[in-house]
Structures are given as C-alpha cells and as structure tokens.
Amino acid sequence: MSVLAAIAVLVILIFVHELGHFSAARLQGIHVTRFSIGFGPVLARYEGKETEYTLCAIPLGGFVAFPDDDPESDIAPDDPDLLRNRPIFDRAIVISAGVIANLIFAYFLLVGQTATVGIQDLQPGLMIPQVDENSAAMVAGMESGDIVVSVDNQSLGNFPEATTVFIDKVKNAAEQPLKLQVEREEQILNLTVIPQSNEQGEGKIGVGLLPNVQLNRAQNLLQAFSYGAEAYQNVTVLTLQGFWQLVSNFQENAQQVAGPVKIVEYGASIAQNNLGNLFQFGALISINLAVINTLPLPALDGGQLVFLLIEGLFGKPLPLKLQEGIMQTGLVLLLSLGIFIIIRDTVNLAIVQELIQQIGL
C-alpha cells in the first residue's frame, strides 16, 4: 500500500504539471490534440471534441501534444490558434505553466498538511531522546527529552549543523568541564558535564541526538496559510541549496541524484511511517520537478524558453531543423540518463540486493 501511495503521489504531480500546460493553452484558445499521462501502452482513452485524453502504462511522465507539426492535422498552417503562430508571450505562458502549476500545488499541499496532521518545523538546538545510565550526561543531570540550545556558550543552530558543532565540542573536551544550556519543559537550565575519555582520547557524554522538531498544526484557516507559507519557503530554500551543491560539485554528488525508483522507495518509507507526511513528500518532489524543468536543457521547459528568448532577441526563431536537432539530441541524452538512473536505483534497492546475495552474484 505504501508503494502504491508513493506512485500515486508521482502520478498526481505529473498530472498537475501537464494540466498546467494544457490549461494555459486551452484558456488562450490554442489547439491541443492530446493530453497524456504516462508512456507506453494506452490503458484508458477518451476522445474529446478536439483533444484526446490518454492514460498509459508507464506513469513516469506525460505530455501535451499540439497539432503544429502533425502532417496529418487538418488545421491550416496559418491558423492563428496554432501554438507556433501565437506571440512569444502567449507561448511563454504555455511553456512555463507546468512549472507554475507545480509550485502552486506544492504550497497547497503544505497548507493541507498543516491544517490536518501538522507539519514538522526545525528549531534551533538538539533534542536528547535518551541518556545512558552511569554516563557523564546522567551525572550532569541531563534527562531524556531535554533540548540542548547552547554548548560552551555557543548557541546551536538548526540541524544538521548543530549536530556537528555539538559533537566537535564534546570530543575536544575529554575530562574537562563543558557548559550546556538546556531547555526542559519551557525552563532554561544551566548544566555542567564532564565528558568521559574513550580509547581514542575523545570525549563522550552518553546521549543520543535528534533534530529539535516542533509540530505546527493550524488551528484555523489563516494559520494554515501562514504555516504553509513558512514551510514552503524552507522547502524551496533547501531544494535550491541542494541543486547548487550538486552543480558546484557534481562529480562528488552525482551519486545522490535519485530517479523515479529511488523516489518511490523514499515515498513508500515515508508513507509506511506516517501517511500524513506524504503531503510534505509531495510538496518536496513538486518543487524539485519545477526546478528541474526550468533548467535550460533541450527537451525541458527551460530549453524551450531559451528558444523563445533567442527569438525575442533576434526577431526570428532558430531554423526549425536546428531546433528539432537540438531537441532530439537533448531528449536522447535525458532518456539515456533517466534509464541509467532507473537501472542503478533498481539494482540498489534493498530487496534486489538481498536477492543478489541469495543467488550468489
């Protein structure tokens, strides 16, 4: 059930993206011949007055087809309602509408989560889930549930930086007093812990560490929109930071790029632990989908916007054959990368790894 829930989230996000393109075109009266979710064999088909709607077997994408380059279309080439005959601004709206739809949908997913199950919000400091018996932390008076807000007079920021600071301070203070400021039941306590020395001469105090997470659940509609906006900002910033780290150090971070298989695995794990967190999972993937599609790569929305920008600057579009060549080359490269990532993620699935070990490969 959790796997199906994760797949359903992906299908919904793809649907929202393509619906953005479709709606932007139809609201402007632009001809659309096909609206498709998925690829491969057609599972369901509906013939509308002008547009054919299809659901295909492989739900890893979708597309909106226009009659502009269809040689069998009975629409006149000079029809003003063909996409290619519309002004640049009209075409830019259609191309960018998928990204806009994903961004808007992500926000309302987060609003929905804050209004129902609540949303987890990172706060400064670290939560102590457990204190080992006879440990330095227990001697100092620390208890499970404490939140460490500062160490050695240095305030802790948010996870994960707070964890790095705390561990470094403890390791470097073996057998030396270390001042901690702890929040317990809305009270601030000042404790002094003396880390015990391990075999390597590094300090340890015998506690577990978790992010300091506060559950925000809206009590009314206004709070839902407010909490949703705050969560939306946090998720967007983290997404952009992640993409920047990937681009700035691609060789080192390339293995972290996840495809549909890995995304479904993550989503299934989240759904298994808490179905309500699928809201936040969906919002994160929706924003990632929007960012990816804005990249100036052929076959992506960003690449098509680059073609429009060139047309606007030079007063005429690139030759059609050149555009088609660039798009086809980009599509082949993206498909090849996608297939590689899917195969890699499939091989790395825990269940597949277990099977490989059983058959001795």
LOBA-468430 format. One line per 4 residues: their letters; for each residue x, y, z of C-alpha. Coordinates in steps of 0.02 Angstrom, whole numbers, m for minus. Each point is the difference from the previous one (the first is absolute). Example, Ala and Ser with C-alpha at 12.3 -4.5 7.8 and 13.67 -1.06 7.14 Angstrom:
AS) 615,m225,390 ~ 69,172,m33;
END
This chain:
MSVL) 0,0,0 ~ 142,122,42 ~ 81,m30,m171 ~ m165,32,m86;
AAIA) m22,160,101 ~ 173,62,m54 ~ m36,m42,m183 ~ m167,88,13;
VLVI) 88,157,63 ~ 117,m3,m150 ~ m145,m24,m122 ~ m96,144,79;
LIFV) 151,116,m13 ~ 25,m47,m183 ~ m186,30,m31 ~ 9,172,82;
HELG) 152,48,m105 ~ m80,m51,m165 ~ m166,74,52 ~ 90,167,19;
HFSA) 59,m7,m181 ~ m170,m59,m60 ~ m102,129,96 ~ 113,145,m54;
ARLQ) m23,m52,m181 ~ m187,m31,3 ~ m38,159,98 ~ 85,95,m142;
GIHV) m95,m98,m133 ~ 156,m91,m61 ~ m28,m168,m85 ~ 50,m155,100;
TRFS) m13,m173,m79 ~ 50,m113,145 ~ 17,2,189 ~ 93,m154,61;
IGFG) 56,m63,169 ~ 135,m133,m12 ~ 83,m86,m147 ~ m15,m169,m85;
PVLA) m159,m100,m29 ~ m162,97,22 ~ m104,m60,147 ~ m144,122,m18;
RYEG) m52,121,m136 ~ m131,135,m18 ~ m35,93,m162 ~ m50,178,36;
KETE) m68,125,m124 ~ 176,56,m48 ~ 119,m86,120 ~ 37,m183,33;
YTLC) 30,m45,183 ~ 104,m155,38 ~ 67,m93,152 ~ 150,m110,m41;
AIPL) 82,m148,87 ~ 165,81,53 ~ m41,146,117 ~ 172,83,m7;
GGFV) m47,154,m99 ~ m129,78,m112 ~ m23,122,m141 ~ m117,122,m84;
AFPD) 2,m15,m190 ~ m36,143,m120 ~ m48,m18,m183 ~ 131,123,m61;
DDPE) 118,m129,m76 ~ m125,m140,m31 ~ m1,m34,m189 ~ m169,m86,16;
SDIA) m83,148,87 ~ m144,80,m94 ~ 33,169,81 ~ 66,131,m121;
PDDP) 186,42,25 ~ m42,185,17 ~ m135,m27,130 ~ 26,135,133;
DLLR) m44,m124,138 ~ 148,m112,m36 ~ 129,16,138 ~ 140,46,m120;
NRPI) m104,143,m73 ~ m31,83,168 ~ 104,146,67 ~ 153,m43,103;
FDRA) m83,50,162 ~ m148,m118,m29 ~ 118,m144,m36 ~ 107,41,152;
IVIS) m156,m12,110 ~ m40,m173,m69 ~ 179,m63,21 ~ 24,67,177;
AGVI) m175,m46,61 ~ 54,m177,50 ~ 134,67,117 ~ m119,130,72;
ANLI) m132,m134,30 ~ 124,m109,95 ~ 55,145,109 ~ m179,50,42;
FAYF) m51,m180,32 ~ 149,m25,118 ~ m57,148,104 ~ m178,m66,17;
LLVG) 66,m173,46 ~ 93,79,146 ~ m153,101,48 ~ m98,m162,m1;
QTAT) 125,m86,113 ~ 6,142,126 ~ m191,1,5 ~ m16,m188,29;
VGIQ) 145,m98,74 ~ 117,147,30 ~ 173,32,m71 ~ 169,m24,80;
DLQP) 103,158,16 ~ 185,m1,44 ~ 46,106,151 ~ 173,49,66;
GLMI) 82,m125,115 ~ 4,m189,19 ~ m122,m116,87 ~ 68,m136,116;
PQVD) m106,m157,m27 ~ 95,m106,126 ~ 132,14,137 ~ 109,m151,34;
ENSA) 9,m66,178 ~ 156,46,98 ~ 52,118,m140 ~ 76,173,18;
AMVA) m165,74,m60 ~ m99,m88,137 ~ 125,57,132 ~ m22,179,m64;
GMES) m189,m14,21 ~ m53,m15,m181 ~ m166,m89,m36 ~ m84,m75,m152;
GDIV) m100,134,m90 ~ 122,140,41 ~ 40,122,m138 ~ 180,63,m5;
VSVD) m2,180,m62 ~ 182,46,30 ~ 166,m83,40 ~ 154,87,70;
NQSL) m94,167,m15 ~ m27,m29,m187 ~ m181,m2,m58 ~ m47,m150,m105;
GNFP) m83,33,m167 ~ m114,m118,m94 ~ 33,m180,m47 ~ 116,m64,m74;
EATT) 128,138,39 ~ m48,m7,184 ~ 48,m185,8 ~ 173,35,m71;
VFID) 33,141,123 ~ m61,m100,150 ~ 101,m157,m42 ~ 159,100,m32;
KVKN) m17,92,165 ~ m26,m162,97 ~ 143,m93,m87 ~ 122,140,37;
AAEQ) m47,16,184 ~ 50,m171,69 ~ 10,7,191 ~ m32,188,m5;
PLKL) m157,92,61 ~ m117,50,m140 ~ m142,123,28 ~ m169,m46,m75;
QVER) m158,103,m8 ~ m151,m115,m4 ~ m185,33,m26 ~ m115,m113,103;
EEQI) m188,27,9 ~ 16,182,m53 ~ 136,32,131 ~ 183,40,m38;
LNLT) 126,m97,105 ~ 188,24,8 ~ 92,m166,19 ~ 183,m47,5;
VIPQ) 53,m166,m74 ~ 173,m78,3 ~ 19,m111,m155 ~ 79,m169,32;
SNEQ) 153,m46,m103 ~ m15,m146,m120 ~ 140,m111,m68 ~ 47,131,m128;
GEGK) 10,136,131 ~ m159,84,m63 ~ m139,58,113 ~ m171,m82,11;
IGVG) m148,34,114 ~ m120,m144,m41 ~ m150,79,m85 ~ m95,m21,m162;
LLPN) m31,149,m114 ~ m150,46,m106 ~ m53,159,m90 ~ m104,118,105;
VQLN) m165,m14,m92 ~ m160,92,42 ~ m166,m59,m69 ~ m100,146,m67;
RAQN) m184,m36,m24 ~ m114,140,m55 ~ m149,42,110 ~ m87,101,m135;
LLQA) 10,37,m185 ~ 110,154,22 ~ 128,m100,99 ~ m3,m137,m133;
FSYG) 49,123,m135 ~ 130,81,113 ~ 82,m164,55 ~ m12,m63,m179;
AEAY) 91,154,m65 ~ 139,m22,129 ~ 21,m184,m41 ~ m4,40,m186;
QNVT) 141,125,20 ~ 105,m125,99 ~ m25,m141,m126 ~ 36,114,m148;
VLTL) 160,67,77 ~ 61,m176,42 ~ m40,m58,m176 ~ 95,143,m82;
QGFW) 148,m26,118 ~ 1,m185,m45 ~ 3,38,m186 ~ 139,127,23;
QLVS) 106,m126,96 ~ m32,m129,m136 ~ 51,119,m140 ~ 149,74,91;
NFQE) 73,m170,42 ~ m85,m117,m123 ~ 134,m135,m4 ~ m10,m28,188;
NAQQ) m190,16,15 ~ m56,m88,m160 ~ m38,m161,94 ~ m130,94,101;
VAGP) m108,34,m154 ~ m159,m103,20 ~ m114,m64,m135 ~ m183,m57,6;
VKIV) 43,m169,79 ~ 96,79,145 ~ m133,134,21 ~ m135,m134,13;
EYGA) 108,m92,128 ~ 18,158,104 ~ m185,37,m16 ~ m48,m178,50;
SIAQ) 110,12,155 ~ m81,166,47 ~ m175,m67,m29 ~ 38,m154,104;
NNLG) 53,106,148 ~ m133,136,m16 ~ m121,13,m145 ~ m30,183,41;
NLFQ) 181,42,m42 ~ m38,m39,m183 ~ m63,180,m9 ~ 175,65,37;
FGAL) 80,m133,m109 ~ m112,52,m145 ~ 40,184,27 ~ 187,m36,0;
ISIN) m9,m102,m162 ~ m115,129,m81 ~ 123,141,34 ~ 144,m109,m62;
LAVI) m98,m38,m158 ~ m27,185,m27 ~ 184,43,25 ~ 58,m140,m116;
NTLP) m118,56,m137 ~ 67,178,6 ~ 177,m58,m41 ~ 52,64,m172;
LPAL) 17,m174,m74 ~ m76,m62,m163 ~ m163,m96,19 ~ m36,89,165;
DGGQ) m110,153,23 ~ 153,105,36 ~ 78,m49,m167 ~ m157,52,m94;
LVFL) m1,166,92 ~ 180,26,m59 ~ m60,m23,m180 ~ m133,133,31;
LIEG) 130,117,76 ~ 110,m19,m155 ~ m150,34,m111 ~ m43,156,101;
LFGK) 179,66,m8 ~ 30,m30,m186 ~ m177,27,m62 ~ m16,m174,m76;
PLPL) 7,m179,62 ~ 144,m119,m29 ~ m21,m106,m157 ~ m127,m137,31;
KLQE) 120,m140,m46 ~ 130,68,121 ~ m129,8,140 ~ m57,m177,m37;
GIMQ) 179,m63,m2 ~ 39,82,167 ~ m161,m63,79 ~ 24,m179,m63;
TGLV) 180,m4,59 ~ m50,67,170 ~ m144,m123,12 ~ 114,m148,m38;
LLLS) 126,57,130 ~ m133,28,133 ~ m82,m168,m36 ~ 168,m87,7;
LGIF) 40,83,167 ~ m173,m44,64 ~ 17,m182,m49 ~ 172,m9,81;
IIIR) m64,74,163 ~ m152,m116,1 ~ 110,m153,m25 ~ 124,58,131;
DTVN) m135,37,128 ~ m89,m165,m37 ~ 161,m99,27 ~ 31,94,162;
LAIV) m172,m38,72 ~ 15,m96,163 ~ m111,m141,m62 ~ 104,m18,m159;
QELI) 163,2,98 ~ m67,m138,111 ~ m49,m104,m152 ~ 172,24,m78;
QQIG) 82,m62,160 ~ m115,m151,6 ~ 42,m57,m176 ~ 185,35,26;
L) 29,135,m131;
END
